[in-house]
């Protein structure tokens, strides 16, 4: 039978046929759509180098996700999500540990233990404070634990080296550089002589730039107490650092 070209092609002399039942479904066709031998056109070919979504679906990696999503995934047991969180904060956390403890070796140990502790306790994080504040608290407690258990040691010039982690600038003049190095060594020694609670609060405020409210959250005390500790630390350090002013 010749394919129908149009509904108007039906002539009076043709043999009458029974009308087809009406269809209201999505597959219903008008006579104009009938093409018994036609094949559906092939989809256009993508340009060279184009990656289609069907061939390679886009999957977000942990480094692409926001912090809140990473925290949720880590709480569900996703190790890669926690590793991404640790990488985002490890520079600041390591710098804090070096400045509180006074040497790199102890700082590395404290940071490693703190991150392991954070992984074990990630389920207890409720979001009452920033995740960074929660991590700072864990690292600070580890550092204080080391300070209480360890015998006093003479600090080396790690305080200035901690600045190198975040790109501390170097003076052009060798004489000026020697003066800066001596000042940083003196500051490290003076920090080592401060009471532990004063040292932590001073480092968090003056070297890490945190506000009083966040410091109080980290050390677990009131804001007034934090201000008092920092004031006493400043007074002590001002006398020690007077020759370098």
C-alpha positions as protocol buffer text, in pm:
chain_id: "A"
residue {
  index: 1
  type: UNK
  ca { x: 0 y: 0 z: 0 }
}
residue {
  index: 2
  type: UNK
  ca { x: 125 y: 341 z: -88 }
}
residue {
  index: 3
  type: UNK
  ca { x: 220 y: 547 z: 218 }
}
residue {
  index: 4
  type: UNK
  ca { x: -20 y: 826 z: 292 }
}
residue {
  index: 5
  type: UNK
  ca { x: 124 y: 1167 z: 225 }
}
residue {
  index: 6
  type: UNK
  ca { x: -155 y: 1368 z: 376 }
}
residue {
  index: 7
  type: UNK
  ca { x: -501 y: 1329 z: 514 }
}
residue {
  index: 8
  type: UNK
  ca { x: -629 y: 1500 z: 198 }
}
residue {
  index: 9
  type: UNK
  ca { x: -496 y: 1213 z: -22 }
}
residue {
  index: 10
  type: UNK
  ca { x: -791 y: 993 z: 66 }
}
residue {
  index: 11
  type: UNK
  ca { x: -1012 y: 978 z: -252 }
}
residue {
  index: 12
  type: UNK
  ca { x: -1385 y: 895 z: -276 }
}
residue {
  index: 13
  type: UNK
  ca { x: -1323 y: 580 z: -486 }
}
residue {
  index: 14
  type: UNK
  ca { x: -1107 y: 410 z: -224 }
}
residue {
  index: 15
  type: UNK
  ca { x: -1251 y: 121 z: -29 }
}
residue {
  index: 16
  type: UNK
  ca { x: -1392 y: 242 z: 300 }
}
residue {
  index: 17
  type: UNK
  ca { x: -1211 y: 124 z: 605 }
}
residue {
  index: 18
  type: UNK
  ca { x: -1313 y: 101 z: 965 }
}
residue {
  index: 19
  type: UNK
  ca { x: -1202 y: 408 z: 1156 }
}
residue {
  index: 20
  type: UNK
  ca { x: -909 y: 348 z: 1389 }
}
residue {
  index: 21
  type: UNK
  ca { x: -986 y: 391 z: 1756 }
}
residue {
  index: 22
  type: UNK
  ca { x: -888 y: 731 z: 1889 }
}
residue {
  index: 23
  type: UNK
  ca { x: -572 y: 744 z: 2100 }
}
residue {
  index: 24
  type: UNK
  ca { x: -499 y: 1005 z: 2357 }
}
residue {
  index: 25
  type: UNK
  ca { x: -165 y: 868 z: 2472 }
}
residue {
  index: 26
  type: UNK
  ca { x: 175 y: 1016 z: 2394 }
}
residue {
  index: 27
  type: UNK
  ca { x: 227 y: 767 z: 2110 }
}
residue {
  index: 28
  type: UNK
  ca { x: -75 y: 889 z: 1908 }
}
residue {
  index: 29
  type: UNK
  ca { x: 18 y: 999 z: 1557 }
}
residue {
  index: 30
  type: UNK
  ca { x: -155 y: 1196 z: 1285 }
}
residue {
  index: 31
  type: UNK
  ca { x: -151 y: 1051 z: 934 }
}
residue {
  index: 32
  type: UNK
  ca { x: 118 y: 1300 z: 842 }
}
residue {
  index: 33
  type: UNK
  ca { x: 354 y: 1121 z: 1086 }
}
residue {
  index: 34
  type: UNK
  ca { x: 333 y: 780 z: 917 }
}
residue {
  index: 35
  type: UNK
  ca { x: 668 y: 683 z: 763 }
}
residue {
  index: 36
  type: UNK
  ca { x: 685 y: 300 z: 758 }
}
residue {
  index: 37
  type: UNK
  ca { x: 1034 y: 276 z: 616 }
}
residue {
  index: 38
  type: UNK
  ca { x: 1193 y: 590 z: 757 }
}
residue {
  index: 39
  type: UNK
  ca { x: 1465 y: 568 z: 1024 }
}
residue {
  index: 40
  type: UNK
  ca { x: 1496 y: 825 z: 1301 }
}
residue {
  index: 41
  type: UNK
  ca { x: 1769 y: 1077 z: 1229 }
}
residue {
  index: 42
  type: UNK
  ca { x: 2099 y: 1016 z: 1402 }
}
residue {
  index: 43
  type: UNK
  ca { x: 2190 y: 1263 z: 1676 }
}
residue {
  index: 44
  type: UNK
  ca { x: 2453 y: 1520 z: 1583 }
}
residue {
  index: 45
  type: UNK
  ca { x: 2807 y: 1406 z: 1652 }
}
residue {
  index: 46
  type: UNK
  ca { x: 2989 y: 1608 z: 1920 }
}
residue {
  index: 47
  type: UNK
  ca { x: 3280 y: 1822 z: 1819 }
}
residue {
  index: 48
  type: UNK
  ca { x: 3625 y: 1667 z: 1866 }
}
residue {
  index: 49
  type: UNK
  ca { x: 3738 y: 1691 z: 2227 }
}
residue {
  index: 50
  type: UNK
  ca { x: 3386 y: 1739 z: 2362 }
}
residue {
  index: 51
  type: UNK
  ca { x: 3296 y: 1521 z: 2662 }
}
residue {
  index: 52
  type: UNK
  ca { x: 2929 y: 1435 z: 2679 }
}
residue {
  index: 53
  type: UNK
  ca { x: 2747 y: 1395 z: 3009 }
}
residue {
  index: 54
  type: UNK
  ca { x: 2641 y: 1042 z: 2918 }
}
residue {
  index: 55
  type: UNK
  ca { x: 2998 y: 932 z: 2851 }
}
residue {
  index: 56
  type: UNK
  ca { x: 3158 y: 1101 z: 3153 }
}
residue {
  index: 57
  type: UNK
  ca { x: 2918 y: 1225 z: 3419 }
}
residue {
  index: 58
  type: UNK
  ca { x: 3052 y: 1510 z: 3629 }
}
residue {
  index: 59
  type: UNK
  ca { x: 3118 y: 1389 z: 3983 }
}
residue {
  index: 60
  type: UNK
  ca { x: 3222 y: 1641 z: 4246 }
}
residue {
  index: 61
  type: UNK
  ca { x: 3547 y: 1556 z: 4419 }
}
residue {
  index: 62
  type: UNK
  ca { x: 3599 y: 1634 z: 4789 }
}
residue {
  index: 63
  type: UNK
  ca { x: 3813 y: 1936 z: 4703 }
}
residue {
  index: 64
  type: UNK
  ca { x: 3521 y: 2087 z: 4508 }
}
residue {
  index: 65
  type: UNK
  ca { x: 3271 y: 2063 z: 4794 }
}
residue {
  index: 66
  type: UNK
  ca { x: 3189 y: 2328 z: 5052 }
}
residue {
  index: 67
  type: UNK
  ca { x: 3299 y: 2276 z: 5409 }
}
residue {
  index: 68
  type: UNK
  ca { x: 2956 y: 2193 z: 5547 }
}
residue {
  index: 69
  type: UNK
  ca { x: 2907 y: 1915 z: 5292 }
}
residue {
  index: 70
  type: UNK
  ca { x: 3252 y: 1776 z: 5368 }
}
residue {
  index: 71
  type: UNK
  ca { x: 3176 y: 1772 z: 5740 }
}
residue {
  index: 72
  type: UNK
  ca { x: 2852 y: 1581 z: 5681 }
}
residue {
  index: 73
  type: UNK
  ca { x: 3029 y: 1329 z: 5459 }
}
residue {
  index: 74
  type: UNK
  ca { x: 3309 y: 1286 z: 5712 }
}
residue {
  index: 75
  type: UNK
  ca { x: 3053 y: 1223 z: 5984 }
}
residue {
  index: 76
  type: UNK
  ca { x: 2911 y: 949 z: 5762 }
}
residue {
  index: 77
  type: UNK
  ca { x: 3253 y: 781 z: 5751 }
}
residue {
  index: 78
  type: UNK
  ca { x: 3397 y: 932 z: 5432 }
}
residue {
  index: 79
  type: UNK
  ca { x: 3773 y: 937 z: 5494 }
}
residue {
  index: 80
  type: UNK
  ca { x: 3845 y: 1135 z: 5177 }
}
residue {
  index: 81
  type: UNK
  ca { x: 3610 y: 1409 z: 5292 }
}
residue {
  index: 82
  type: UNK
  ca { x: 3792 y: 1437 z: 5624 }
}
residue {
  index: 83
  type: UNK
  ca { x: 4129 y: 1441 z: 5447 }
}
residue {
  index: 84
  type: UNK
  ca { x: 4005 y: 1731 z: 5235 }
}
residue {
  index: 85
  type: UNK
  ca { x: 3903 y: 1918 z: 5551 }
}
residue {
  index: 86
  type: UNK
  ca { x: 4242 y: 1851 z: 5710 }
}
residue {
  index: 87
  type: UNK
  ca { x: 4426 y: 1980 z: 5403 }
}
residue {
  index: 88
  type: UNK
  ca { x: 4226 y: 2303 z: 5409 }
}
residue {
  index: 89
  type: UNK
  ca { x: 4325 y: 2380 z: 5769 }
}
residue {
  index: 90
  type: UNK
  ca { x: 4658 y: 2205 z: 5822 }
}
residue {
  index: 91
  type: UNK
  ca { x: 4879 y: 2508 z: 5748 }
}
residue {
  index: 92
  type: UNK
  ca { x: 4709 y: 2725 z: 6010 }
}
residue {
  index: 93
  type: UNK
  ca { x: 4693 y: 2438 z: 6260 }
}
residue {
  index: 94
  type: UNK
  ca { x: 5061 y: 2354 z: 6216 }
}
residue {
  index: 95
  type: UNK
  ca { x: 5158 y: 2720 z: 6250 }
}
residue {
  index: 96
  type: UNK
  ca { x: 4961 y: 2741 z: 6574 }
}
residue {
  index: 97
  type: UNK
  ca { x: 5130 y: 2428 z: 6711 }
}
residue {
  index: 98
  type: UNK
  ca { x: 5479 y: 2557 z: 6627 }
}
residue {
  index: 99
  type: UNK
  ca { x: 5413 y: 2892 z: 6791 }
}
residue {
  index: 100
  type: UNK
  ca { x: 5269 y: 2740 z: 7107 }
}
residue {
  index: 101
  type: UNK
  ca { x: 5522 y: 2457 z: 7145 }
}
residue {
  index: 102
  type: UNK
  ca { x: 5829 y: 2637 z: 7010 }
}
residue {
  index: 103
  type: UNK
  ca { x: 5968 y: 2362 z: 6786 }
}
residue {
  index: 104
  type: UNK
  ca { x: 5871 y: 2174 z: 6475 }
}
residue {
  index: 105
  type: UNK
  ca { x: 5912 y: 1820 z: 6601 }
}
residue {
  index: 106
  type: UNK
  ca { x: 5665 y: 1857 z: 6887 }
}
residue {
  index: 107
  type: UNK
  ca { x: 5432 y: 2055 z: 6662 }
}
residue {
  index: 108
  type: UNK
  ca { x: 5422 y: 1775 z: 6404 }
}
residue {
  index: 109
  type: UNK
  ca { x: 5345 y: 1519 z: 6673 }
}
residue {
  index: 110
  type: UNK
  ca { x: 5075 y: 1736 z: 6827 }
}
residue {
  index: 111
  type: UNK
  ca { x: 4912 y: 1804 z: 6490 }
}
residue {
  index: 112
  type: UNK
  ca { x: 4912 y: 1438 z: 6389 }
}
residue {
  index: 113
  type: UNK
  ca { x: 4758 y: 1333 z: 6721 }
}
residue {
  index: 114
  type: UNK
  ca { x: 4504 y: 1616 z: 6702 }
}
residue {
  index: 115
  type: UNK
  ca { x: 4388 y: 1522 z: 6352 }
}
residue {
  index: 116
  type: UNK
  ca { x: 4349 y: 1158 z: 6455 }
}
residue {
  index: 117
  type: UNK
  ca { x: 4150 y: 1274 z: 6754 }
}
residue {
  index: 118
  type: UNK
  ca { x: 3937 y: 1497 z: 6531 }
}
residue {
  index: 119
  type: UNK
  ca { x: 3861 y: 1205 z: 6300 }
}
residue {
  index: 120
  type: UNK
  ca { x: 3751 y: 988 z: 6592 }
}
residue {
  index: 121
  type: UNK
  ca { x: 3535 y: 1267 z: 6733 }
}
residue {
  index: 122
  type: UNK
  ca { x: 3395 y: 1412 z: 6409 }
}
residue {
  index: 123
  type: UNK
  ca { x: 3054 y: 1270 z: 6495 }
}
residue {
  index: 124
  type: UNK
  ca { x: 3038 y: 1494 z: 6803 }
}
residue {
  index: 125
  type: UNK
  ca { x: 3070 y: 1815 z: 6599 }
}
residue {
  index: 126
  type: UNK
  ca { x: 2731 y: 1989 z: 6606 }
}
residue {
  index: 127
  type: UNK
  ca { x: 2810 y: 2313 z: 6429 }
}
residue {
  index: 128
  type: UNK
  ca { x: 2763 y: 2536 z: 6734 }
}
residue {
  index: 129
  type: UNK
  ca { x: 3093 y: 2702 z: 6637 }
}
residue {
  index: 130
  type: UNK
  ca { x: 3289 y: 2712 z: 6314 }
}
residue {
  index: 131
  type: UNK
  ca { x: 3460 y: 2389 z: 6215 }
}
residue {
  index: 132
  type: UNK
  ca { x: 3795 y: 2571 z: 6220 }
}
residue {
  index: 133
  type: UNK
  ca { x: 3728 y: 2676 z: 6580 }
}
residue {
  index: 134
  type: UNK
  ca { x: 3655 y: 2314 z: 6670 }
}
residue {
  index: 135
  type: UNK
  ca { x: 3986 y: 2205 z: 6514 }
}
residue {
  index: 136
  type: UNK
  ca { x: 4177 y: 2487 z: 6686 }
}
residue {
  index: 137
  type: UNK
  ca { x: 4039 y: 2368 z: 7019 }
}
residue {
  index: 138
  type: UNK
  ca { x: 4157 y: 2011 z: 6962 }
}
residue {
  index: 139
  type: UNK
  ca { x: 4506 y: 2122 z: 6852 }
}
residue {
  index: 140
  type: UNK
  ca { x: 4531 y: 2366 z: 7143 }
}
residue {
  index: 141
  type: UNK
  ca { x: 4439 y: 2096 z: 7394 }
}
residue {
  index: 142
  type: UNK
  ca { x: 4700 y: 1863 z: 7244 }
}
residue {
  index: 143
  type: UNK
  ca { x: 4965 y: 2134 z: 7269 }
}
residue {
  index: 144
  type: UNK
  ca { x: 4874 y: 2214 z: 7629 }
}
residue {
  index: 145
  type: UNK
  ca { x: 4890 y: 1845 z: 7713 }
}
residue {
  index: 146
  type: UNK
  ca { x: 5240 y: 1822 z: 7570 }
}
residue {
  index: 147
  type: UNK
  ca { x: 5350 y: 2134 z: 7758 }
}
residue {
  index: 148
  type: UNK
  ca { x: 5224 y: 1998 z: 8089 }
}
residue {
  index: 149
  type: UNK
  ca { x: 5393 y: 1661 z: 8043 }
}
residue {
  index: 150
  type: UNK
  ca { x: 5721 y: 1783 z: 7895 }
}
residue {
  index: 151
  type: UNK
  ca { x: 6011 y: 1931 z: 8080 }
}
residue {
  index: 152
  type: UNK
  ca { x: 6100 y: 2286 z: 7973 }
}
residue {
  index: 153
  type: UNK
  ca { x: 6332 y: 2305 z: 7676 }
}
residue {
  index: 154
  type: UNK
  ca { x: 6526 y: 2588 z: 7523 }
}
residue {
  index: 155
  type: UNK
  ca { x: 6324 y: 2702 z: 7221 }
}
residue {
  index: 156
  type: UNK
  ca { x: 6499 y: 2715 z: 6888 }
}
residue {
  index: 157
  type: UNK
  ca { x: 6427 y: 2968 z: 6616 }
}
residue {
  index: 158
  type: UNK
  ca { x: 6120 y: 2777 z: 6502 }
}
residue {
  index: 159
  type: UNK
  ca { x: 5895 y: 3075 z: 6569 }
}
residue {
  index: 160
  type: UNK
  ca { x: 6038 y: 3261 z: 6272 }
}
residue {
  index: 161
  type: UNK
  ca { x: 6035 y: 2942 z: 6067 }
}
residue {
  index: 162
  type: UNK
  ca { x: 5665 y: 2906 z: 6139 }
}
residue {
  index: 163
  type: UNK
  ca { x: 5618 y: 3234 z: 5961 }
}
residue {
  index: 164
  type: UNK
  ca { x: 5787 y: 3089 z: 5655 }
}
residue {
  index: 165
  type: UNK
  ca { x: 5500 y: 2842 z: 5627 }
}
residue {
  index: 166
  type: UNK
  ca { x: 5273 y: 3129 z: 5532 }
}
residue {
  index: 167
  type: UNK
  ca { x: 5528 y: 3315 z: 5326 }
}
residue {
  index: 168
  type: UNK
  ca { x: 5706 y: 3547 z: 5566 }
}
residue {
  index: 169
  type: UNK
  ca { x: 5906 y: 3806 z: 5377 }
}
residue {
  index: 170
  type: UNK
  ca { x: 6280 y: 3837 z: 5406 }
}
residue {
  index: 171
  type: UNK
  ca { x: 6462 y: 4166 z: 5442 }
}
residue {
  index: 172
  type: UNK
  ca { x: 6693 y: 4265 z: 5161 }
}
residue {
  index: 173
  type: UNK
  ca { x: 6970 y: 4381 z: 5392 }
}
residue {
  index: 174
  type: UNK
  ca { x: 7175 y: 4109 z: 5567 }
}
residue {
  index: 175
  type: UNK
  ca { x: 7217 y: 4338 z: 5867 }
}
residue {
  index: 176
  type: UNK
  ca { x: 6844 y: 4395 z: 5891 }
}
residue {
  index: 177
  type: UNK
  ca { x: 6778 y: 4025 z: 5849 }
}
residue {
  index: 178
  type: UNK
  ca { x: 7018 y: 3940 z: 6131 }
}
residue {
  index: 179
  type: UNK
  ca { x: 6837 y: 4190 z: 6352 }
}
residue {
  index: 180
  type: UNK
  ca { x: 6497 y: 4038 z: 6268 }
}
residue {
  index: 181
  type: UNK
  ca { x: 6623 y: 3687 z: 6334 }
}
residue {
  index: 182
  type: UNK
  ca { x: 6758 y: 3790 z: 6672 }
}
residue {
  index: 183
  type: UNK
  ca { x: 6427 y: 3954 z: 6756 }
}
residue {
  index: 184
  type: UNK
  ca { x: 6228 y: 3646 z: 6659 }
}
residue {
  index: 185
  type: UNK
  ca { x: 6459 y: 3424 z: 6864 }
}
residue {
  index: 186
  type: UNK
  ca { x: 6410 y: 3653 z: 7163 }
}
residue {
  index: 187
  type: UNK
  ca { x: 6033 y: 3646 z: 7113 }
}
residue {
  index: 188
  type: UNK
  ca { x: 6033 y: 3266 z: 7095 }
}
residue {
  index: 189
  type: UNK
  ca { x: 6231 y: 3249 z: 7418 }
}
residue {
  index: 190
  type: UNK
  ca { x: 6000 y: 3500 z: 7587 }
}
residue {
  index: 191
  type: UNK
  ca { x: 5690 y: 3309 z: 7476 }
}
residue {
  index: 192
  type: UNK
  ca { x: 5839 y: 2991 z: 7618 }
}
residue {
  index: 193
  type: UNK
  ca { x: 5863 y: 3161 z: 7957 }
}
residue {
  index: 194
  type: UNK
  ca { x: 5498 y: 3267 z: 7964 }
}
residue {
  index: 195
  type: UNK
  ca { x: 5245 y: 3061 z: 8158 }
}
residue {
  index: 196
  type: UNK
  ca { x: 5080 y: 2815 z: 7922 }
}
residue {
  index: 197
  type: UNK
  ca { x: 4736 y: 2975 z: 7931 }
}
residue {
  index: 198
  type: UNK
  ca { x: 4880 y: 3321 z: 7856 }
}
residue {
  index: 199
  type: UNK
  ca { x: 5094 y: 3184 z: 7576 }
}
residue {
  index: 200
  type: UNK
  ca { x: 4803 y: 3015 z: 7400 }
}
residue {
  index: 201
  type: UNK
  ca { x: 4578 y: 3320 z: 7423 }
}
residue {
  index: 202
  type: UNK
  ca { x: 4854 y: 3553 z: 7306 }
}
residue {
  index: 203
  type: UNK
  ca { x: 4940 y: 3334 z: 7007 }
}
residue {
  index: 204
  type: UNK
  ca { x: 4575 y: 3299 z: 6905 }
}
residue {
  index: 205
  type: UNK
  ca { x: 4516 y: 3673 z: 6929 }
}
residue {
  index: 206
  type: UNK
  ca { x: 4839 y: 3841 z: 6823 }
}
residue {
  index: 207
  type: UNK
  ca { x: 4989 y: 3585 z: 6586 }
}
residue {
  index: 208
  type: UNK
  ca { x: 4681 y: 3407 z: 6448 }
}
residue {
  index: 209
  type: UNK
  ca { x: 4452 y: 3710 z: 6450 }
}
residue {
  index: 210
  type: UNK
  ca { x: 4146 y: 3548 z: 6610 }
}
residue {
  index: 211
  type: UNK
  ca { x: 3890 y: 3756 z: 6796 }
}
residue {
  index: 212
  type: UNK
  ca { x: 3831 y: 3732 z: 7170 }
}
residue {
  index: 213
  type: UNK
  ca { x: 3502 y: 3545 z: 7135 }
}
residue {
  index: 214
  type: UNK
  ca { x: 3657 y: 3270 z: 6924 }
}
residue {
  index: 215
  type: UNK
  ca { x: 3958 y: 3242 z: 7154 }
}
residue {
  index: 216
  type: UNK
  ca { x: 3725 y: 3201 z: 7452 }
}
residue {
  index: 217
  type: UNK
  ca { x: 3547 y: 2922 z: 7263 }
}
residue {
  index: 218
  type: UNK
  ca { x: 3878 y: 2751 z: 7184 }
}
residue {
  index: 219
  type: UNK
  ca { x: 4027 y: 2761 z: 7533 }
}
residue {
  index: 220
  type: UNK
  ca { x: 3694 y: 2701 z: 7708 }
}
residue {
  index: 221
  type: UNK
  ca { x: 3680 y: 3009 z: 7927 }
}
residue {
  index: 222
  type: UNK
  ca { x: 3511 y: 3349 z: 7940 }
}
residue {
  index: 223
  type: UNK
  ca { x: 3603 y: 3640 z: 7718 }
}
residue {
  index: 224
  type: UNK
  ca { x: 3700 y: 3854 z: 8018 }
}
residue {
  index: 225
  type: UNK
  ca { x: 3949 y: 3589 z: 8128 }
}
residue {
  index: 226
  type: UNK
  ca { x: 4095 y: 3576 z: 7777 }
}
residue {
  index: 227
  type: UNK
  ca { x: 4144 y: 3953 z: 7773 }
}
residue {
  index: 228
  type: UNK
  ca { x: 4318 y: 3940 z: 8109 }
}
residue {
  index: 229
  type: UNK
  ca { x: 4559 y: 3669 z: 7997 }
}
residue {
  index: 230
  type: UNK
  ca { x: 4647 y: 3854 z: 7679 }
}
residue {
  index: 231
  type: UNK
  ca { x: 4700 y: 4180 z: 7869 }
}
residue {
  index: 232
  type: UNK
  ca { x: 4946 y: 4014 z: 8108 }
}
residue {
  index: 233
  type: UNK
  ca { x: 5127 y: 3842 z: 7823 }
}
residue {
  index: 234
  type: UNK
  ca { x: 5164 y: 4170 z: 7632 }
}
residue {
  index: 235
  type: UNK
  ca { x: 5304 y: 4341 z: 7938 }
}
residue {
  index: 236
  type: UNK
  ca { x: 5566 y: 4071 z: 7992 }
}
residue {
  index: 237
  type: UNK
  ca { x: 5668 y: 4051 z: 7627 }
}
residue {
  index: 238
  type: UNK
  ca { x: 5687 y: 4429 z: 7589 }
}
residue {
  index: 239
  type: UNK
  ca { x: 5970 y: 4442 z: 7841 }
}
residue {
  index: 240
  type: UNK
  ca { x: 6159 y: 4158 z: 7673 }
}
residue {
  index: 241
  type: UNK
  ca { x: 6120 y: 4302 z: 7324 }
}
residue {
  index: 242
  type: UNK
  ca { x: 6203 y: 4662 z: 7412 }
}
residue {
  index: 243
  type: UNK
  ca { x: 6553 y: 4648 z: 7250 }
}
residue {
  index: 244
  type: UNK
  ca { x: 6398 y: 4550 z: 6914 }
}
residue {
  index: 245
  type: UNK
  ca { x: 6149 y: 4834 z: 6896 }
}
